[in-house]
Amino acid sequence: MPAEDAGWLCDRAARGPTPFPACLGRSAKPRGQVCYNPRKTLRRRMAIDVRPSPIAGTWYPGSSAALAESVDRQLAEAEVEPPEGQILALLAPHAGHIYSGQVAAQAFRCLDGLAPEVVCVVSPLHQLHAGQVLTTAHEAYATPLGEVPVDRSLVDRFAQALADQADIRLERVRRDREHALEIELPFLQRVLTTPFRLLPVMLRDQNRVTIEACGHALASALAGVPAILVASSDLSHFFPAPVAGRLDAELLARVEAFDPAAVLAAEEEGVGFACGRGAIAAVLWAARDLGANRVRLLGYATSGDVTGDDTSVVGYGAAVVYRSATAG
């Protein structure tokens, strides 16, 4: 089993953040050296109900300086040419940053210079829960880089649309420990040029009726809102690298074909796997409803590329979903 679940071995050196290169059109965002303390954050902001991070310091660095430095470095090293057209959604992996961060950066680099008002992150829920579709009951998410406010009015709109689509109740949970949603936030906090609000969605149910209803409900809730959707998913788990490569290539081919139903069917057919297949499919359905007509694959790697152990790997893929500039 890859060591990704052990998270990030934090750098103890007191180093300042590496500025995001000026050639990328952004100014540096210097951060302090004080380590992240969720209890202190809550005391400072008692008026806001904040979800404290359960993974800062393990899945990614726990200080603002170290986190800013590592994310900025990965974004700077991501050699990606954004597509010509309107970007509506991304696919990004959700392992510890040291393992999948460089692949994730290839997706998030496409957002450089954009200023969406809302980002909707859709992830699987890895813990047991009775609900089919879930969101947070908190008013904001905390990371070492600051707090990301939840757009509660959009959460309510999504809940109503989901009920209208398939009579599914949106469950609101507190103090969840789901890493797959939170792991994407530091990339968003560093690459986006303006503050944004969050629409967080976690999927426990992977059946087509639920997932397709979720996708259409997201599009309904986000209609007319400057927004970006992010599907958070890793690919195959714990196969030898050559087998993982074949399985992941098939799954990503179905993503590139803009075929959400085929993405969901891949596991049943035994030809491709993704722990967030529901998140991927829901985001594809939502992006299509919102006008997207193209998917471009951006990058692929496995945990073996980091650990050097190809006997049992996890696959990571990145993609961008957009409306082509030549679309009618």
C-alpha positions as CSV (number, residue, x, y, z in Angstrom):
1,M,0.0,0.0,0.0
2,P,1.5,3.4,-0.9
3,A,2.4,5.6,2.0
4,E,0.1,8.4,0.9
5,D,-2.3,7.8,3.8
6,A,0.6,8.8,6.1
7,G,0.3,12.2,4.6
8,W,3.0,14.8,4.4
9,L,6.3,14.8,6.4
10,C,6.3,18.5,7.4
11,D,9.5,20.5,6.8
12,R,10.6,21.8,10.2
13,A,12.8,24.5,8.8
14,A,11.4,28.0,9.3
15,R,11.4,29.0,5.7
16,G,9.3,31.7,4.1
17,P,7.1,31.0,1.1
18,T,8.5,30.9,-2.4
19,P,6.7,33.7,-4.4
20,F,4.6,32.6,-7.3
21,P,6.7,33.6,-10.4
22,A,6.0,37.0,-11.8
23,C,5.9,35.5,-15.3
24,L,2.7,33.8,-14.4
25,G,0.9,37.1,-13.9
26,R,0.5,37.0,-10.1
27,S,2.0,38.7,-7.2
28,A,3.4,36.8,-4.3
29,K,1.2,36.2,-1.3
30,P,3.6,36.2,1.7
31,R,2.4,34.2,4.7
32,G,3.4,34.2,8.3
33,Q,5.4,31.6,10.1
34,V,2.9,30.8,12.8
35,C,1.7,27.1,12.7
36,Y,-1.9,26.5,12.1
37,N,-4.0,26.1,15.2
38,P,-7.7,25.5,14.6
39,R,-8.7,26.2,18.2
40,K,-7.0,29.6,18.1
41,T,-8.7,30.3,14.7
42,L,-12.1,29.5,16.2
43,R,-11.5,31.7,19.3
44,R,-10.6,34.6,17.0
45,R,-13.7,34.1,14.9
46,M,-16.4,33.0,17.3
47,A,-19.1,34.6,15.1
48,I,-18.3,32.1,12.3
49,D,-18.8,28.4,12.6
50,V,-15.6,27.0,11.0
51,R,-14.8,23.4,10.1
52,P,-11.3,22.9,11.5
53,S,-8.9,21.0,9.2
54,P,-8.3,17.3,10.3
55,I,-5.5,16.9,7.7
56,A,-3.3,20.0,7.9
57,G,0.2,18.8,8.9
58,T,-0.3,15.3,7.6
59,W,-1.8,15.3,4.1
60,Y,-0.2,18.7,3.4
61,P,2.1,21.1,5.4
62,G,0.6,22.5,8.6
63,S,2.1,26.0,8.5
64,S,0.9,28.7,6.2
65,A,4.4,29.4,5.0
66,A,5.3,25.8,4.2
67,L,2.0,25.2,2.5
68,A,2.1,28.3,0.4
69,E,5.7,27.5,-0.7
70,S,4.9,23.9,-1.7
71,V,1.7,24.7,-3.5
72,D,3.3,27.7,-5.3
73,R,6.2,25.5,-6.4
74,Q,3.9,22.8,-7.8
75,L,1.8,25.4,-9.7
76,A,5.0,27.0,-11.1
77,E,6.3,23.6,-12.3
78,A,3.0,22.7,-14.0
79,E,3.6,23.2,-17.7
80,V,0.0,23.6,-19.0
81,E,-1.5,25.6,-21.7
82,P,-5.1,26.5,-20.8
83,P,-7.6,25.7,-23.5
84,E,-9.1,28.4,-25.7
85,G,-12.6,28.8,-24.4
86,Q,-14.5,29.1,-21.1
87,I,-13.3,26.8,-18.4
88,L,-16.2,25.3,-16.4
89,A,-14.7,22.4,-14.5
90,L,-11.6,20.4,-13.5
91,L,-10.6,16.9,-12.6
92,A,-8.0,16.7,-9.9
93,P,-6.6,13.9,-7.6
94,H,-6.9,14.0,-3.8
95,A,-4.0,12.1,-2.3
96,G,-1.5,13.8,-0.1
97,H,0.1,16.8,-1.9
98,I,3.5,15.1,-1.9
99,Y,2.1,12.2,-4.0
100,S,-0.6,13.7,-6.3
101,G,0.0,17.4,-5.9
102,Q,2.0,17.8,-9.1
103,V,-0.8,16.2,-11.1
104,A,-3.4,18.3,-9.3
105,A,-1.3,21.5,-10.0
106,Q,-1.7,20.8,-13.8
107,A,-5.5,21.1,-13.4
108,F,-5.4,24.1,-11.1
109,R,-2.9,26.0,-13.2
110,C,-5.6,26.4,-15.8
111,L,-7.4,28.7,-13.4
112,D,-4.5,31.2,-13.2
113,G,-5.9,34.7,-13.7
114,L,-9.5,33.7,-13.3
115,A,-11.8,35.1,-10.6
116,P,-14.9,32.9,-10.1
117,E,-17.3,33.9,-7.4
118,V,-18.0,30.3,-6.4
119,V,-16.1,27.0,-6.6
120,C,-18.0,23.8,-6.3
121,V,-15.8,20.9,-5.1
122,V,-17.5,17.5,-5.6
123,S,-15.8,14.6,-3.9
124,P,-16.5,11.1,-2.7
125,L,-17.2,10.5,1.0
126,H,-14.8,7.8,2.2
127,Q,-16.5,7.4,5.6
128,L,-19.7,5.5,6.3
129,H,-22.8,7.7,6.4
130,A,-26.5,7.0,5.9
131,G,-26.9,9.9,3.5
132,Q,-26.6,9.7,-0.3
133,V,-25.4,13.3,-1.0
134,L,-23.8,15.4,1.7
135,T,-22.5,18.8,2.4
136,T,-21.1,20.7,5.4
137,A,-23.2,22.2,8.2
138,H,-20.4,24.7,8.9
139,E,-20.1,28.2,7.6
140,A,-16.5,28.0,6.4
141,Y,-13.6,25.6,5.9
142,A,-10.3,26.3,7.5
143,T,-6.9,25.6,6.1
144,P,-3.5,27.1,7.1
145,L,-4.0,29.6,4.4
146,G,-7.2,31.0,5.9
147,E,-10.9,30.4,5.9
148,V,-13.0,29.6,2.8
149,P,-16.6,30.7,3.3
150,V,-19.4,28.3,2.3
151,D,-22.1,29.9,0.1
152,R,-25.1,28.8,2.2
153,S,-27.6,30.3,-0.2
154,L,-26.2,28.1,-3.0
155,V,-26.2,25.1,-0.7
156,D,-29.9,25.7,-0.1
157,R,-30.5,26.1,-3.9
158,F,-28.7,22.9,-4.6
159,A,-30.7,21.1,-1.8
160,Q,-34.0,22.2,-3.4
161,A,-32.9,21.3,-6.9
162,L,-31.7,17.8,-5.7
163,A,-35.1,17.3,-4.0
164,D,-36.9,18.4,-7.2
165,Q,-34.7,16.2,-9.4
166,A,-34.9,12.9,-7.6
167,D,-36.5,13.4,-4.1
168,I,-33.0,13.1,-2.6
169,R,-32.3,14.8,0.7
170,L,-29.0,16.8,1.0
171,E,-27.5,15.8,4.4
172,R,-25.5,18.4,6.3
173,V,-22.7,17.1,8.5
174,R,-20.5,18.6,11.1
175,R,-16.8,18.0,11.8
176,D,-16.4,15.5,9.0
177,R,-13.0,14.1,8.4
178,E,-13.2,13.8,4.6
179,H,-9.9,14.6,3.0
180,A,-10.9,14.4,-0.6
181,L,-12.8,17.8,-0.6
182,E,-10.4,19.8,1.6
183,I,-7.2,18.7,-0.1
184,E,-8.1,20.8,-3.2
185,L,-8.7,24.0,-1.2
186,P,-5.0,25.2,-0.8
187,F,-4.6,25.0,-4.6
188,L,-7.7,27.2,-5.1
189,Q,-6.5,29.6,-2.3
190,R,-3.2,30.1,-4.0
191,V,-4.1,30.2,-7.7
192,L,-7.3,32.3,-7.7
193,T,-6.8,36.0,-7.7
194,T,-9.8,37.0,-5.7
195,P,-11.7,35.5,-2.7
196,F,-14.3,32.9,-3.6
197,R,-17.2,31.1,-1.9
198,L,-17.4,27.3,-1.7
199,L,-20.2,24.9,-2.6
200,P,-19.0,21.6,-1.0
201,V,-20.6,18.3,-2.1
202,M,-19.7,14.8,-0.9
203,L,-21.1,11.7,-2.6
204,R,-21.7,8.5,-0.7
205,D,-24.1,6.9,-3.2
206,Q,-22.5,6.0,-6.6
207,N,-25.6,4.8,-8.5
208,R,-26.5,6.5,-11.8
209,V,-29.9,7.9,-10.7
210,T,-28.3,9.7,-7.7
211,I,-25.2,10.9,-9.6
212,E,-27.1,12.2,-12.7
213,A,-29.6,13.9,-10.5
214,C,-26.8,15.5,-8.6
215,G,-25.1,16.8,-11.8
216,H,-28.3,18.3,-13.1
217,A,-29.1,19.8,-9.7
218,L,-25.6,21.4,-9.5
219,A,-26.2,23.0,-12.9
220,S,-29.5,24.3,-11.8
221,A,-28.1,25.8,-8.7
222,L,-25.1,27.4,-10.4
223,A,-27.0,28.8,-13.5
224,G,-26.0,32.4,-13.9
225,V,-23.3,32.2,-11.2
226,P,-19.6,32.7,-12.2
227,A,-18.4,29.3,-11.0
228,I,-15.9,26.5,-11.4
229,L,-16.6,22.9,-10.7
230,V,-13.9,20.6,-9.4
231,A,-14.3,16.8,-9.5
232,S,-12.0,15.3,-6.8
233,S,-10.9,11.7,-7.6
234,D,-8.0,9.4,-7.6
235,L,-8.0,6.5,-10.2
236,S,-7.1,2.8,-9.7
237,H,-5.8,1.7,-6.3
238,F,-3.1,-0.8,-5.5
239,F,-2.5,-2.5,-8.8
240,P,1.0,-3.0,-10.3
241,A,1.9,0.0,-12.4
242,P,1.4,-1.7,-15.8
243,V,-2.1,-2.8,-14.9
244,A,-2.9,0.5,-13.3
245,G,-1.8,2.2,-16.5
246,R,-4.2,0.2,-18.6
247,L,-7.1,0.7,-16.3
248,D,-6.5,4.4,-15.8
249,A,-6.1,5.0,-19.6
250,E,-9.5,3.5,-20.2
251,L,-11.2,5.6,-17.4
252,L,-9.5,8.8,-18.6
253,A,-10.5,8.0,-22.2
254,R,-14.1,7.9,-21.1
255,V,-13.6,11.3,-19.3
256,E,-12.1,12.7,-22.4
257,A,-15.0,11.4,-24.5
258,F,-17.3,13.5,-22.2
259,D,-19.3,10.4,-21.3
260,P,-20.4,10.5,-17.7
261,A,-22.5,7.3,-18.0
262,A,-19.5,5.4,-19.3
263,V,-17.3,6.7,-16.5
264,L,-19.8,5.3,-14.0
265,A,-20.0,2.0,-15.9
266,A,-16.3,1.4,-16.1
267,E,-16.0,-0.3,-12.7
268,E,-19.0,-2.6,-13.3
269,E,-17.3,-3.6,-16.6
270,G,-14.0,-4.2,-14.8
271,V,-12.1,-1.9,-17.2
272,G,-11.4,1.2,-15.1
273,F,-11.7,2.4,-11.5
274,A,-11.9,5.7,-9.7
275,C,-12.9,6.2,-6.0
276,G,-14.6,9.4,-7.1
277,R,-16.3,8.1,-10.3
278,G,-19.5,9.6,-9.0
279,A,-17.9,13.0,-8.5
280,I,-16.4,12.9,-12.0
281,A,-19.7,11.9,-13.6
282,A,-21.7,14.4,-11.7
283,V,-19.4,17.2,-12.7
284,L,-19.4,16.2,-16.3
285,W,-23.2,16.2,-16.3
286,A,-23.3,19.6,-14.6
287,A,-20.7,21.1,-16.9
288,R,-22.5,19.9,-20.0
289,D,-25.7,21.5,-18.7
290,L,-23.8,24.7,-18.2
291,G,-22.5,24.7,-21.8
292,A,-19.3,22.8,-21.8
293,N,-18.5,20.7,-24.9
294,R,-14.9,19.6,-24.6
295,V,-12.6,17.8,-22.2
296,R,-8.8,17.9,-22.4
297,L,-6.6,15.5,-20.5
298,L,-3.7,17.4,-18.8
299,G,-1.6,14.9,-16.9
300,Y,-1.2,11.4,-15.4
301,A,1.1,9.8,-12.9
302,T,1.0,7.2,-10.1
303,S,2.2,7.1,-6.6
304,G,5.1,4.9,-7.8
305,D,6.5,7.9,-9.6
306,V,7.1,9.4,-6.2
307,T,7.9,6.3,-4.1
308,G,9.8,4.3,-6.7
309,D,7.6,1.3,-5.9
310,D,5.6,0.1,-8.9
311,T,4.3,-3.1,-7.3
312,S,1.2,-1.4,-5.9
313,V,0.3,2.1,-7.0
314,V,-2.5,4.6,-7.0
315,G,-3.3,6.5,-10.2
316,Y,-3.8,10.2,-10.5
317,G,-5.2,12.1,-13.5
318,A,-5.9,15.8,-14.3
319,A,-8.3,17.2,-16.9
320,V,-10.1,20.5,-17.8
321,V,-13.7,20.8,-19.0
322,Y,-14.5,23.8,-21.1
323,R,-16.7,25.4,-23.7
324,S,-14.7,25.7,-26.9
325,A,-14.2,29.2,-28.3
326,T,-15.5,27.9,-31.7
327,A,-18.7,26.5,-30.2
328,G,-21.9,27.9,-31.7
